[in-house]
Amino acid sequence: MSMQYKVVKQIFGFDQSKTEKYVVKSVTGEMLEFNKVRNQVTQMCGIHRGTVNLVIDGLLDVLVNNLDMGHSVQLGEFGVLRPGFRTKAQDTKEDANADAVYRRKINFVPGKMLKNFLKDVSITRASFDKDSEKANEGNNTNPGNGDGSGGDEFIDPSA
């Protein structure tokens, strides 16, 4: 497997010269919807999709409950989720309070599995035909494998 990229001309407006440069941008595939994730887990593990739904729903409940209490949650080698927020810097100690928070977020720290993936994955230039390149210009879409499937195919990693 490899991560794909495309080269895009970008105008940088930091100064008056409006410098044009070429930037490498990642090309991503389409969003894998929950029902497809569930079906792939069902196929891979050989268990009923209702059971997969129960397990995932239970996992999400545990995540939300623990994040709500301010705890970090480790998901094995996948990574760690922890609650956080962004704040505006204040001039005085009295002004540094909850009103300074402008964004709540969940921080994700990748674990060993994802770090190894990123370390080992190859980077290749995406190939587009002339018509799809014009249609996809500015979009971050996966060109697929040329058969019109859009890269939707499930590949069993245990095979």
N, CA, C and O atoms as a DFTB+ gen file, in Angstrom:
636 C
 N C O
     1  1       0.845      -1.184       0.000
     2  2       0.000       0.000       0.000
     3  2       0.886       1.242       0.000
     4  3       2.040       1.209       0.427
     5  1       0.320       2.315      -0.483
     6  2       1.068       3.561      -0.474
     7  2       0.113       4.737      -0.316
     8  3      -1.074       4.653      -0.634
     9  1       0.666       5.828       0.181
    10  2      -0.072       7.080       0.233
    11  2       0.230       7.806      -1.071
    12  3       1.368       7.808      -1.541
    13  1      -0.798       8.423      -1.652
    14  2      -0.617       9.086      -2.932
    15  2      -0.648      10.599      -2.755
    16  3      -1.243      11.129      -1.817
    17  1       0.017      11.276      -3.692
    18  2       0.045      12.728      -3.674
    19  2      -0.158      13.281      -5.069
    20  3      -0.027      12.576      -6.070
    21  1      -0.481      14.571      -5.107
    22  2      -0.550      15.300      -6.366
    23  2       0.221      16.599      -6.171
    24  3       0.431      17.043      -5.042
    25  1       0.638      17.198      -7.271
    26  2       1.370      18.453      -7.235
    27  2       0.409      19.565      -7.642
    28  3      -0.238      19.482      -8.686
    29  1       0.319      20.602      -6.819
    30  2      -0.624      21.692      -7.035
    31  2       0.133      23.015      -7.035
    32  3       0.990      23.250      -6.183
    33  1      -0.193      23.882      -8.002
    34  2       0.395      25.226      -8.014
    35  2      -0.393      26.080      -7.027
    36  3      -1.623      26.127      -7.063
    37  1       0.349      26.760      -6.138
    38  2      -0.294      27.558      -5.110
    39  2       0.334      28.942      -5.086
    40  3       1.550      29.081      -5.220
    41  1      -0.491      29.958      -4.915
    42  2      -0.013      31.337      -4.835
    43  2       0.067      31.723      -3.368
    44  3      -0.921      31.649      -2.637
    45  1       1.260      32.137      -2.947
    46  2       1.470      32.554      -1.572
    47  2       1.350      34.067      -1.504
    48  3       2.098      34.777      -2.176
    49  1       0.419      34.572      -0.701
    50  2       0.153      36.003      -0.616
    51  2       0.767      36.646       0.605
    52  3       0.227      37.621       1.128
    53  1       1.914      36.107       1.083
    54  2       2.535      36.671       2.268
    55  2       3.150      38.041       2.005
    56  3       3.295      38.852       2.920
    57  1       3.505      38.288       0.764
    58  2       4.110      39.572       0.429
    59  2       3.460      40.124      -0.841
    60  3       2.507      39.534      -1.350
    61  1       3.948      41.219      -1.345
    62  2       3.367      41.856      -2.523
    63  2       3.650      41.095      -3.815
    64  3       2.953      41.306      -4.807
    65  1       4.652      40.217      -3.833
    66  2       5.056      39.556      -5.074
    67  2       4.101      38.442      -5.512
    68  3       4.155      38.010      -6.663
    69  1       3.225      37.968      -4.612
    70  2       2.277      36.883      -4.923
    71  2       3.017      35.687      -5.551
    72  3       2.687      35.246      -6.652
    73  1       3.998      35.189      -4.843
    74  2       4.875      34.135      -5.309
    75  2       4.095      32.859      -5.609
    76  3       3.274      32.422      -4.802
    77  1       4.353      32.263      -6.772
    78  2       3.759      30.972      -7.129
    79  2       4.763      29.880      -6.830
    80  3       5.935      29.980      -7.194
    81  1       4.293      28.826      -6.158
    82  2       5.138      27.683      -5.824
    83  2       4.340      26.425      -6.115
    84  3       3.122      26.472      -6.288
    85  1       5.037      25.303      -6.166
    86  2       4.392      24.004      -6.339
    87  2       4.458      23.260      -5.022
    88  3       5.514      23.162      -4.397
    89  1       3.306      22.733      -4.607
    90  2       3.182      22.082      -3.316
    91  2       2.684      20.656      -3.522
    92  3       1.811      20.410      -4.355
    93  1       3.245      19.718      -2.758
    94  2       2.796      18.330      -2.778
    95  2       1.646      18.205      -1.783
    96  3       1.802      18.531      -0.606
    97  1       0.486      17.729      -2.255
    98  2      -0.689      17.549      -1.397
    99  2      -1.130      16.095      -1.452
   100  3      -1.050      15.452      -2.498
   101  1      -1.594      15.584      -0.324
   102  2      -2.030      14.188      -0.285
   103  2      -3.355      14.018      -1.024
   104  3      -4.190      14.922      -1.053
   105  1      -3.524      12.852      -1.612
   106  2      -4.760      12.480      -2.287
   107  2      -5.391      11.391      -1.425
   108  3      -4.796      10.338      -1.195
   109  1      -6.595      11.660      -0.959
   110  2      -7.264      10.685      -0.105
   111  2      -8.461      10.087      -0.824
   112  3      -9.015      10.677      -1.752
   113  1      -8.835       8.921      -0.379
   114  2      -9.999       8.253      -0.949
   115  2     -11.274       8.786      -0.330
   116  3     -11.270       9.735       0.454
   117  1     -12.360       8.145      -0.707
   118  2     -13.643       8.587      -0.164
   119  2     -13.797       8.121       1.279
   120  3     -13.076       7.233       1.732
   121  1     -14.733       8.722       1.991
   122  2     -14.996       8.383       3.384
   123  2     -15.545       6.966       3.472
   124  3     -16.473       6.609       2.747
   125  1     -14.972       6.162       4.358
   126  2     -15.479       4.817       4.606
   127  2     -16.601       4.939       5.627
   128  3     -16.346       5.210       6.800
   129  1     -17.822       4.746       5.196
   130  2     -18.987       4.928       6.053
   131  2     -19.063       3.817       7.089
   132  3     -18.504       2.734       6.912
   133  1     -19.781       4.120       8.193
   134  2     -19.858       3.188       9.314
   135  2     -20.372       1.818       8.903
   136  3     -19.850       0.802       9.362
   137  1     -21.392       1.772       8.043
   138  2     -21.943       0.459       7.671
   139  2     -20.905      -0.383       6.927
   140  3     -20.913      -1.608       7.048
   141  1     -20.011       0.250       6.159
   142  2     -18.953      -0.498       5.483
   143  2     -17.887      -0.956       6.467
   144  3     -17.354      -2.058       6.338
   145  1     -17.571      -0.112       7.453
   146  2     -16.629      -0.517       8.501
   147  2     -17.191      -1.726       9.236
   148  3     -16.492      -2.716       9.451
   149  1     -18.459      -1.633       9.616
   150  2     -19.113      -2.730      10.333
   151  2     -19.079      -4.012       9.510
   152  3     -18.779      -5.082      10.039
   153  1     -19.389      -3.909       8.206
   154  2     -19.393      -5.098       7.354
   155  2     -17.997      -5.702       7.223
   156  3     -17.852      -6.924       7.198
   157  1     -16.969      -4.856       7.138
   158  2     -15.604      -5.371       7.033
   159  2     -15.173      -6.066       8.321
   160  3     -14.531      -7.115       8.274
   161  1     -15.521      -5.491       9.465
   162  2     -15.200      -6.127      10.745
   163  2     -15.948      -7.446      10.864
   164  3     -15.391      -8.436      11.339
   165  1     -17.202      -7.466      10.436
   166  2     -17.996      -8.701      10.459
   167  2     -17.331      -9.783       9.624
   168  3     -17.213     -10.923      10.071
   169  1     -16.895      -9.440       8.414
   170  2     -16.238     -10.410       7.543
   171  2     -14.911     -10.878       8.118
   172  3     -14.599     -12.069       8.083
   173  1     -14.131      -9.945       8.647
   174  2     -12.802     -10.277       9.142
   175  2     -12.858     -11.152      10.390
   176  3     -12.063     -12.081      10.534
   177  1     -13.791     -10.858      11.290
   178  2     -13.863     -11.570      12.566
   179  2     -14.832     -12.745      12.542
   180  3     -14.799     -13.595      13.431
   181  1     -15.688     -12.796      11.537
   182  2     -16.641     -13.893      11.448
   183  2     -17.726     -13.854      12.508
   184  3     -18.214     -14.898      12.942
   185  1     -18.108     -12.646      12.929
   186  2     -19.194     -12.528      13.907
   187  2     -20.331     -11.716      13.302
   188  3     -20.146     -10.996      12.320
   189  1     -21.495     -11.842      13.897
   190  2     -22.701     -11.200      13.395
   191  2     -22.574      -9.686      13.497
   192  3     -21.972      -9.180      14.445
   193  1     -23.137      -8.947      12.524
   194  2     -23.009      -7.486      12.524
   195  2     -23.714      -6.851      13.715
   196  3     -23.322      -5.769      14.152
   197  1     -24.742      -7.495      14.248
   198  2     -25.395      -6.982      15.454
   199  2     -24.439      -6.985      16.637
   200  3     -24.441      -6.061      17.451
   201  1     -23.631      -8.018      16.727
   202  2     -22.620      -8.098      17.783
   203  2     -21.576      -7.000      17.600
   204  3     -21.159      -6.363      18.567
   205  1     -21.155      -6.783      16.352
   206  2     -20.197      -5.713      16.059
   207  2     -20.797      -4.371      16.460
   208  3     -20.110      -3.543      17.057
   209  1     -22.068      -4.147      16.139
   210  2     -22.731      -2.888      16.530
   211  2     -22.714      -2.707      18.046
   212  3     -22.395      -1.626      18.542
   213  1     -23.060      -3.773      18.782
   214  2     -23.080      -3.688      20.249
   215  2     -21.701      -3.348      20.809
   216  3     -21.580      -2.512      21.704
   217  1     -20.672      -3.990      20.288
   218  2     -19.318      -3.754      20.775
   219  2     -18.884      -2.313      20.467
   220  3     -18.339      -1.631      21.335
   221  1     -19.124      -1.856      19.242
   222  2     -18.721      -0.494      18.875
   223  2     -19.511       0.534      19.676
   224  3     -18.943       1.514      20.157
   225  1     -20.820       0.318      19.822
   226  2     -21.626       1.236      20.633
   227  2     -21.133       1.273      22.076
   228  3     -21.069       2.342      22.683
   229  1     -20.784       0.106      22.630
   230  2     -20.247       0.045      23.994
   231  2     -18.921       0.775      24.107
   232  3     -18.683       1.498      25.075
   233  1     -18.055       0.586      23.116
   234  2     -16.765       1.273      23.100
   235  2     -16.963       2.787      23.071
   236  3     -16.315       3.516      23.821
   237  1     -17.858       3.256      22.206
   238  2     -18.118       4.695      22.115
   239  2     -18.661       5.255      23.428
   240  3     -18.279       6.349      23.843
   241  1     -19.559       4.501      24.087
   242  2     -20.087       4.951      25.381
   243  2     -18.973       5.072      26.420
   244  3     -18.920       6.050      27.165
   245  1     -18.083       4.077      26.469
   246  2     -16.966       4.109      27.414
   247  2     -16.045       5.286      27.108
   248  3     -15.603       5.987      28.019
   249  1     -15.756       5.502      25.823
   250  2     -14.906       6.630      25.433
   251  2     -15.499       7.954      25.894
   252  3     -14.831       8.741      26.563
   253  1     -16.754       8.195      25.533
   254  2     -17.393       9.472      25.853
   255  2     -17.490       9.673      27.361
   256  3     -17.207      10.764      27.854
   257  1     -17.884       8.639      28.099
   258  2     -18.014       8.768      29.553
   259  2     -16.678       9.115      30.204
   260  3     -16.627       9.982      31.077
   261  1     -15.599       8.454      29.795
   262  2     -14.299       8.706      30.401
   263  2     -13.700      10.037      29.945
   264  3     -13.074      10.734      30.743
   265  1     -13.882      10.392      28.691
   266  2     -13.418      11.698      28.227
   267  2     -14.163      12.813      28.946
   268  3     -13.582      13.848      29.272
   269  1     -15.463      12.597      29.194
   270  2     -16.282      13.576      29.909
   271  2     -15.770      13.796      31.333
   272  3     -15.901      14.891      31.880
   273  1     -15.188      12.756      31.928
   274  2     -14.633      12.878      33.283
   275  2     -13.202      13.429      33.259
   276  3     -12.578      13.587      34.308
   277  1     -12.682      13.720      32.054
   278  2     -11.343      14.299      31.949
   279  2     -10.229      13.275      31.850
   280  3      -9.054      13.633      31.934
   281  1     -10.575      12.007      31.672
   282  2      -9.565      10.949      31.584
   283  2      -9.069      10.780      30.148
   284  3      -9.806      11.019      29.192
   285  1      -7.814      10.365      30.015
   286  2      -7.299       9.916      28.722
   287  2      -7.714       8.468      28.546
   288  3      -7.842       7.734      29.526
   289  1      -7.926       8.047      27.296
   290  2      -8.342       6.675      27.021
   291  2      -7.373       6.064      26.011
   292  3      -7.211       6.572      24.901
   293  1      -6.731       4.964      26.415
   294  2      -5.812       4.275      25.524
   295  2      -6.553       3.157      24.806
   296  3      -7.275       2.375      25.426
   297  1      -6.366       3.091      23.488
   298  2      -6.992       2.060      22.664
   299  2      -5.908       1.114      22.135
   300  3      -5.719       0.982      20.926
   301  1      -5.213       0.469      23.050
   302  2      -4.164      -0.478      22.672
   303  2      -3.090       0.184      21.834
   304  3      -2.684       1.313      22.110
   305  1      -2.627      -0.520      20.806
   306  2      -1.577      -0.004      19.933
   307  2      -2.102       1.033      18.943
   308  3      -1.325       1.621      18.192
   309  1      -3.424       1.261      18.937
   310  2      -3.996       2.252      18.031
   311  2      -3.624       3.660      18.456
   312  3      -3.202       4.468      17.628
   313  1      -3.775       3.966      19.747
   314  2      -3.402       5.292      20.220
   315  2      -4.178       5.712      21.449
   316  3      -4.909       4.919      22.043
   317  1      -4.010       6.973      21.822
   318  2      -4.621       7.531      23.030
   319  2      -5.471       8.740      22.654
   320  3      -5.050       9.583      21.862
   321  1      -6.670       8.815      23.228
   322  2      -7.554       9.974      23.094
   323  2      -7.566      10.706      24.429
   324  3      -7.644      10.080      25.485
   325  1      -7.487      12.031      24.380
   326  2      -7.606      12.793      25.622
   327  2      -8.315      14.106      25.330
   328  3      -8.140      14.690      24.261
   329  1      -9.121      14.570      26.290
   330  2      -9.846      15.821      26.078
   331  2      -8.906      17.014      26.180
   332  3      -7.910      16.976      26.902
   333  1      -9.233      18.058      25.458
   334  2      -8.428      19.272      25.512
   335  2      -9.218      20.457      25.007
   336  3     -10.378      20.321      24.617
   337  1      -8.592      21.614      25.014
   338  2      -9.237      22.809      24.482
   339  2      -8.184      23.828      24.077
   340  3      -7.018      23.730      24.461
   341  1      -8.621      24.811      23.290
   342  2      -7.782      25.934      22.879
   343  2      -8.284      27.167      23.617
   344  3      -9.488      27.357      23.786
   345  1      -7.345      27.999      24.053
   346  2      -7.724      29.215      24.758
   347  2      -7.004      30.419      24.168
   348  3      -5.975      30.288      23.505
   349  1      -7.566      31.590      24.424
   350  2      -6.932      32.849      24.042
   351  2      -6.046      33.284      25.207
   352  3      -6.437      33.177      26.369
   353  1      -4.858      33.772      24.888
   354  2      -3.968      34.297      25.921
   355  2      -4.572      35.572      26.509
   356  3      -5.152      36.384      25.788
   357  1      -4.430      35.735      27.806
   358  2      -5.006      36.885      28.501
   359  2      -3.898      37.731      29.118
   360  3      -2.823      37.221      29.434
   361  1      -4.161      39.009      29.287
   362  2      -3.175      39.926      29.865
   363  2      -3.095      39.814      31.383
   364  3      -2.036      40.045      31.967
   365  1      -4.216      39.457      32.030
   366  2      -4.219      39.379      33.494
   367  2      -4.661      38.000      33.951
   368  3      -5.335      37.268      33.226
   369  1      -4.268      37.665      35.164
   370  2      -4.627      36.376      35.757
   371  2      -6.144      36.262      35.918
   372  3      -6.705      35.180      35.749
   373  1      -6.794      37.348      36.237
   374  2      -8.241      37.346      36.450
   375  2      -9.006      37.057      35.160
   376  3     -10.075      36.448      35.187
   377  1      -8.453      37.498      34.036
   378  2      -9.118      37.266      32.748
   379  2      -8.901      35.846      32.220
   380  3      -9.619      35.398      31.326
   381  1      -7.914      35.140      32.773
   382  2      -7.626      33.760      32.350
   383  2      -8.598      32.826      33.062
   384  3      -8.313      32.326      34.150
   385  1      -9.744      32.599      32.435
   386  2     -10.779      31.748      33.025
   387  2     -11.473      30.973      31.901
   388  3     -10.993      30.965      30.767
   389  1     -12.583      30.333      32.205
   390  2     -13.298      29.505      31.235
   391  2     -13.784      30.299      30.030
   392  3     -13.974      29.728      28.956
   393  1     -13.988      31.606      30.186
   394  2     -14.416      32.430      29.056
   395  2     -13.340      32.541      27.980
   396  3     -13.643      32.887      26.838
   397  1     -12.087      32.250      28.330
   398  2     -10.982      32.329      27.373
   399  2     -10.940      31.110      26.440
   400  3     -10.236      31.124      25.430
   401  1     -11.692      30.064      26.781
   402  2     -11.729      28.860      25.947
   403  2     -12.560      29.146      24.708
   404  3     -13.721      29.541      24.814
   405  1     -11.969      28.948      23.526
   406  2     -12.725      29.187      22.300
   407  2     -12.949      27.922      21.487
   408  3     -13.702      27.949      20.513
   409  1     -12.315      26.813      21.859
   410  2     -12.537      25.578      21.113
   411  2     -12.268      24.369      21.989
   412  3     -11.204      24.251      22.596
   413  1     -13.243      23.472      22.050
   414  2     -13.068      22.195      22.736
   415  2     -12.685      21.156      21.700
   416  3     -13.165      21.198      20.567
   417  1     -11.819      20.218      22.085
   418  2     -11.380      19.228      21.109
   419  2     -10.960      17.942      21.790
   420  3     -10.808      17.882      23.010
   421  1     -10.774      16.914      20.976
   422  2     -10.234      15.640      21.421
   423  2      -8.854      15.505      20.776
   424  3      -8.735      15.521      19.551
   425  1      -7.824      15.373      21.594
   426  2      -6.474      15.175      21.093
   427  2      -6.254      13.684      20.875
   428  3      -6.649      12.859      21.699
   429  1      -5.620      13.348      19.757
   430  2      -5.307      11.953      19.457
   431  2      -3.804      11.815      19.302
   432  3      -3.183      12.536      18.520
   433  1      -3.222      10.888      20.049
   434  2      -1.799      10.569      19.932
   435  2      -1.713       9.162      19.359
   436  3      -2.123       8.203      20.013
   437  1      -1.187       9.025      18.147
   438  2      -1.119       7.697      17.531
   439  2      -0.246       6.746      18.344
   440  3       0.756       7.147      18.936
   441  1      -0.650       5.482      18.357
   442  2       0.102       4.457      19.049
   443  2       1.077       3.760      18.113
   444  3       1.305       4.190      16.982
   445  1       1.639       2.683      18.613
   446  2       2.681       1.962      17.882
   447  2       2.201       1.464      16.522
   448  3       2.956       1.518      15.551
   449  1       0.961       0.980      16.431
   450  2       0.436       0.451      15.172
   451  2       0.423       1.523      14.082
   452  3       0.871       1.277      12.962
   453  1      -0.090       2.706      14.407
   454  2      -0.164       3.777      13.410
   455  2       1.204       4.378      13.123
   456  3       1.486       4.747      11.982
   457  1       2.055       4.483      14.131
   458  2       3.404       4.998      13.906
   459  2       4.181       4.080      12.972
   460  3       4.900       4.550      12.090
   461  1       4.037       2.766      13.165
   462  2       4.703       1.813      12.270
   463  2       4.146       1.919      10.849
   464  3       4.895       1.841       9.875
   465  1       2.822       2.097      10.737
   466  2       2.215       2.275       9.417
   467  2       2.836       3.472       8.714
   468  3       3.243       3.375       7.556
   469  1       2.908       4.605       9.414
   470  2       3.438       5.825       8.805
   471  2       4.920       5.690       8.458
   472  3       5.387       6.244       7.462
   473  1       5.648       4.953       9.283
   474  2       7.076       4.765       9.034
   475  2       7.312       3.900       7.804
   476  3       8.261       4.127       7.053
   477  1       6.452       2.909       7.597
   478  2       6.662       1.918       6.538
   479  2       5.950       2.219       5.230
   480  3       6.307       1.645       4.201
   481  1       4.947       3.107       5.231
   482  2       4.150       3.341       4.038
   483  2       4.980       4.086       2.985
   484  3       5.749       4.992       3.306
   485  1       4.807       3.684       1.734
   486  2       5.514       4.373       0.660
   487  2       4.677       5.553       0.170
   488  3       3.463       5.594       0.366
   489  1       5.347       6.508      -0.468
   490  2       4.691       7.697      -1.000
   491  2       4.853       7.658      -2.515
   492  3       5.974       7.604      -3.022
   493  1       3.721       7.687      -3.247
   494  2       3.767       7.636      -4.709
   495  2       2.907       8.740      -5.294
   496  3       1.937       9.184      -4.681
   497  1       3.277       9.175      -6.485
   498  2       2.498      10.202      -7.166
   499  2       1.261       9.563      -7.780
   500  3       1.356       8.531      -8.445
   501  1       0.101      10.174      -7.558
   502  2      -1.153       9.670      -8.108
   503  2      -1.164       9.908      -9.612
   504  3      -0.674      10.929     -10.095
   505  1      -1.725       8.963     -10.339
   506  2      -1.842       9.152     -11.787
   507  2      -3.303       9.391     -12.122
   508  3      -4.188       8.645     -11.703
   509  1      -3.533      10.444     -12.884
   510  2      -4.872      10.813     -13.311
   511  2      -4.884      10.828     -14.828
   512  3      -3.882      11.165     -15.460
   513  1      -6.027      10.460     -15.418
   514  2      -6.144      10.692     -16.856
   515  2      -6.563      12.153     -17.047
   516  3      -6.961      12.808     -16.083
   517  1      -6.480      12.664     -18.260
   518  2      -6.721      14.092     -18.529
   519  2      -8.102      14.555     -18.078
   520  3      -8.226      15.627     -17.485
   521  1      -9.159      13.755     -18.354
   522  2     -10.520      14.169     -18.009
   523  2     -10.736      14.173     -16.503
   524  3     -11.313      15.123     -15.973
   525  1     -10.284      13.128     -15.793
   526  2     -10.522      13.075     -14.351
   527  2      -9.671      14.104     -13.622
   528  3     -10.066      14.587     -12.561
   529  1      -8.495      14.451     -14.179
   530  2      -7.661      15.468     -13.538
   531  2      -8.364      16.807     -13.550
   532  3      -8.320      17.531     -12.556
   533  1      -9.022      17.162     -14.670
   534  2      -9.769      18.423     -14.748
   535  2     -10.973      18.397     -13.810
   536  3     -11.268      19.389     -13.142
   537  1     -11.668      17.254     -13.763
   538  2     -12.864      17.151     -12.924
   539  2     -12.506      17.177     -11.445
   540  3     -13.263      17.705     -10.631
   541  1     -11.345      16.602     -11.090
   542  2     -10.962      16.509      -9.684
   543  2     -10.063      17.645      -9.230
   544  3      -9.630      17.652      -8.078
   545  1      -9.771      18.597     -10.090
   546  2      -8.879      19.681      -9.731
   547  2      -9.434      20.399      -8.509
   548  3     -10.575      20.860      -8.507
   549  1      -8.608      20.487      -7.472
   550  2      -9.038      21.140      -6.236
   551  2      -9.710      20.197      -5.269
   552  3      -9.900      20.556      -4.107
   553  1     -10.082      18.995      -5.702
   554  2     -10.696      18.021      -4.802
   555  2      -9.639      17.090      -4.275
   556  3      -8.624      16.861      -4.932
   557  1      -9.863      16.549      -3.097
   558  2      -8.990      15.542      -2.539
   559  2      -9.672      14.188      -2.698
   560  3     -10.123      13.606      -1.712
   561  1      -9.753      13.688      -3.905
   562  2     -10.420      12.423      -4.139
   563  2      -9.434      11.401      -4.623
   564  3      -8.404      11.733      -5.210
   565  1      -9.756      10.160      -4.375
   566  2      -8.897       9.061      -4.785
   567  2      -9.246       8.669      -6.202
   568  3     -10.419       8.469      -6.515
   569  1      -8.240       8.553      -7.077
   570  2      -8.542       8.187      -8.445
   571  2      -9.006       6.744      -8.590
   572  3      -9.451       6.345      -9.666
   573  1      -8.910       5.962      -7.529
   574  2      -9.356       4.571      -7.610
   575  2      -8.330       3.721      -8.316
   576  3      -7.166       4.102      -8.441
   577  1      -8.767       2.569      -8.776
   578  2      -7.832       1.669      -9.421
   579  2      -8.111       1.542     -10.911
   580  3      -7.672       0.581     -11.542
   581  1      -8.825       2.486     -11.472
   582  2      -9.039       2.527     -12.902
   583  2     -10.238       1.747     -13.390
   584  3     -10.561       1.791     -14.577
   585  1     -10.913       1.024     -12.487
   586  2     -12.056       0.235     -12.935
   587  2     -13.384       0.876     -12.573
   588  3     -14.439       0.261     -12.733
   589  1     -13.337       2.126     -12.081
   590  2     -14.558       2.847     -11.739
   591  2     -15.061       2.549     -10.349
   592  3     -16.090       3.085      -9.936
   593  1     -14.345       1.690      -9.602
   594  2     -14.818       1.332      -8.276
   595  2     -14.454       2.366      -7.233
   596  3     -15.019       2.354      -6.140
   597  1     -13.516       3.271      -7.541
   598  2     -13.152       4.321      -6.598
   599  2     -12.372       3.809      -5.411
   600  3     -12.305       4.504      -4.397
   601  1     -11.777       2.629      -5.480
   602  2     -10.978       2.101      -4.393
   603  2     -11.803       1.636      -3.218
   604  3     -11.302       1.637      -2.094
   605  1     -13.051       1.237      -3.426
   606  2     -13.972       0.849      -2.374
   607  2     -13.773      -0.589      -1.915
   608  3     -14.367      -1.009      -0.921
   609  1     -12.967      -1.328      -2.607
   610  2     -12.826      -2.753      -2.416
   611  2     -12.209      -3.073      -1.059
   612  3     -11.257      -2.416      -0.638
   613  1     -12.751      -4.086      -0.371
   614  2     -12.217      -4.539       0.911
   615  2     -11.100      -5.533       0.658
   616  3     -11.275      -6.522      -0.053
   617  1      -9.939      -5.253       1.258
   618  2      -8.806      -6.163       1.138
   619  2      -8.568      -6.744       2.526
   620  3      -8.274      -6.011       3.471
   621  1      -8.694      -8.052       2.645
   622  2      -8.511      -8.729       3.919
   623  2      -7.024      -8.799       4.226
   624  3      -6.285      -9.475       3.509
   625  1      -6.552      -8.100       5.301
   626  2      -5.127      -8.102       5.594
   627  2      -4.610      -9.463       6.066
   628  3      -3.404      -9.709       6.030
   629  1      -5.506     -10.343       6.505
   630  2      -5.060     -11.661       6.954
   631  2      -4.876     -12.625       5.803
   632  3      -4.364     -13.726       6.007
   633  1      -5.288     -12.239       4.570
   634  2      -5.170     -13.131       3.427
   635  2      -3.768     -13.143       2.870
   636  3      -3.496     -13.849       1.899
